[in-house]
Amino acid sequence: MYDSAYWKSTNHSGFFNVQVYVTPRVELFAATTYNRGEGAIGGLMFDPTILPGQPAGLDFIMQSNTMSDFSALDLKQLSQTVGLNFKVSDRFMVHGLFGYNDFADGHPYMLYDTTGRNTSFMAGVSWVF
């Protein structure tokens, strides 16, 4: 019903992490991650001529023309986190984390564009039993 299709992709990632004990009770840490990816389906060609009839609701020509665009991926993502761990006692710890993400969708499909930025903050406590 269709010719063989293939998926072609190129992906690159890099990261850098650092962790520093300022004092025996205070730990600072940071992480940076960068991802770049491209990919798409190619060679997709539905051939309805080998079927005895066209199944209702399926448009093979339209699927062949649009499926490759739907599958196309072109993204860049940068993530940065910075945090602190503070050891209050041998059993109790306080944590804080700040995060920043930047996502660029270089090939948005017709429904929506996922490009955007966000920041986040997390705070917590740990108790060791």
Buried (B, 14 or more C-beta within 10 A) or exposed (E): EBEEBEEEEEEEEEEEEEEEEEEEEEBEBBBBBBBBBBBBBEEBBBEBEEEEEEEEEEEBEEBBEBBBEEBBBBBBBBBBBBBBBBBEEEEEBEBEBBBBBBBBBBBEEEEEEEEEEEEEEEEEEEEEE
